[in-house]
Amino acid sequence: MSGMQVAQPSFPRMRAETEAEYSSWMSAVPSAISSDVLWRASAYRLALFALRLATRDAHPLARDARTRHVAPQLVRAVGSIAANVAEGYGRVSRADRARMFEYALGSARESLVWYLAGADILGATFVEARLELLVQIRRLLIRMIVNQRPHRGA
């Protein structure tokens, strides 16, 4: 990872084991990713981390006939969060950035649904921890969207 220090976001609802895994993951992210200005965005970092988790979580879902269709949808939806944030950062206009962040928000909400669909296989407590992470991402995205919208004032 690059020498650039990034402040850890606060995780008011993230479970200790998820936060510990996040810290470990952060230290192993390649500098090609962590040296980009985009890395400063907490929503982006958390979305990439969520993608790592979802990719791993998809394995048991893919092995069970009841949730085989859920696994690729989960990975696609979670991956779309980080992809849309990244694309939004590359846009010049605030309106374009807001639109891409809105797509990311839609993907975060879709990801919640796919995790719920896999709860019987993954376990309710396990899924609750993933939902907490996605809710944190959702909150950050909403703030990013609001910040990109034109301010209406006097």
HELIX and SHEET records of a PDB file:
HELIX    1   1 ALA A   16  ALA A   28  1                                  13    
HELIX    2   2 SER A   31  SER A   34  1                                   4    
HELIX    3   3 VAL A   37  ARG A   40  5                                   4    
HELIX    4   4 SER A   42  ARG A   63  1                                  22    
HELIX    5   5 VAL A   70  TYR A   89  1                                  20    
HELIX    6   6 ARG A   94  ALA A  117  1                                  24    
HELIX    7   7 ALA A  119  LEU A  122  1                                   4    
HELIX    8   8 ALA A  124  GLN A  148  1                                  25    
END                                                                             
